[in-house]
Every structure is written in structure tokens, then in C-alpha cells.
Amino acid sequence: MEKSLFTAEYEILRKLLRKKREDAGLTQEEIAERIDETQSYVSKCERGDRRLDLVQLRVFCRAIGIPLGEFVKEFERLASRGRR
């Protein structure tokens, strides 16, 4: 199993995270404030300069206002399309 930030699946995760934030009408600064981090940290997570673990992803989802399960379900749908 590849542990790179540059896998196709991790790219899907990063893009989905950004899309969900934008769909919620939130800026990186607003997310940063909600999770007690800097805007730079949020940017690095969205760009893939920092890898998110499940706990961190859950914090992002809560800050955006979506259930983690909903995020994972959409990720699975998108990632499955790429495997065909």
C-alpha cells in the first residue's frame, strides 16, 4: 500500500474537503478559527502538504458542518469511480 500524499485517492480526499468547505460558504480562515489552527494549516491540508488522519478529518467535517460518515460515503463513491 502506497503511503504517499500524491496518490489519486488522496487527491480525491483533498479536493472533496475543499469542495465541502466551499459549498458551506466557508473560508480557510473561518475553518481555521473553528478548529483552533492557522489559515496556513488549513491551506496545507487542502494542498496535501500535511496528511490528515481520521481524527483530524473528523474535526474538519465538524467545522464544516457535515457528518464524517457523509463525507466518507461521498469519498467512497468518487474513489470507486476512479478504480473502474
C-alpha positions in Angstrom: 0.0 0.0 0.0 1.4 3.3 -1.1 1.6 5.9 1.8 2.1 9.0 -0.4 0.3 12.3 -0.2 0.3 12.1 -4.0 -1.9 9.1 -4.6 -5.0 9.5 -6.8 -7.2 8.7 -3.8 -5.6 11.2 -1.5 -6.1 13.8 -4.3 -9.8 13.0 -4.3 -9.9 13.4 -0.5 -8.2 16.8 -0.6 -10.4 18.1 -3.4 -13.5 16.9 -1.7 -12.5 18.5 1.6 -12.1 21.8 -0.2 -15.3 21.4 -2.2 -17.3 20.7 1.0 -15.8 23.8 2.7 -16.6 26.0 -0.3 -20.1 24.5 -0.6 -20.6 25.5 3.0 -19.6 29.1 2.1 -16.6 29.0 4.5 -13.2 30.4 4.0 -10.0 28.8 5.1 -9.7 31.5 7.8 -13.2 30.6 9.2 -12.3 26.9 9.3 -9.0 27.7 11.0 -10.8 29.7 13.6 -13.3 26.9 14.2 -10.6 24.2 14.7 -8.2 26.5 16.6 -5.5 26.3 13.9 -4.0 28.8 11.4 -5.2 29.5 7.9 -1.8 28.2 6.7 -2.5 24.8 8.4 -5.9 24.6 6.6 -4.2 25.5 3.3 -1.5 22.9 3.8 -4.1 20.2 4.5 -6.1 21.1 1.4 -3.0 21.2 -0.8 -1.7 17.9 0.5 1.4 19.4 2.3 0.0 17.9 5.5 -1.6 14.4 5.7 -4.8 14.2 7.7 -5.6 11.3 9.9 -9.2 10.2 10.7 -9.4 12.2 13.9 -8.3 15.4 12.1 -10.7 14.7 9.2 -13.5 14.4 11.7 -12.5 17.8 13.2 -12.6 19.4 9.7 -16.0 17.8 9.0 -17.5 19.1 12.2 -16.1 22.6 11.5 -17.7 22.5 8.0 -21.0 21.2 9.5 -21.2 17.8 7.8 -21.1 14.3 9.4 -17.9 12.4 8.9 -20.0 9.4 7.6 -21.5 11.6 4.9 -18.0 12.7 3.8 -16.7 9.2 3.8 -19.6 7.9 1.8 -19.1 10.6 -0.9 -15.3 9.9 -0.9 -16.0 6.2 -1.4 -18.3 7.0 -4.3 -15.7 9.2 -6.0 -12.8 6.9 -5.3 -14.7 3.9 -6.6 -15.3 5.6 -9.9 -11.5 6.1 -10.3 -10.8 2.3 -9.8 -13.0 1.1 -12.7 
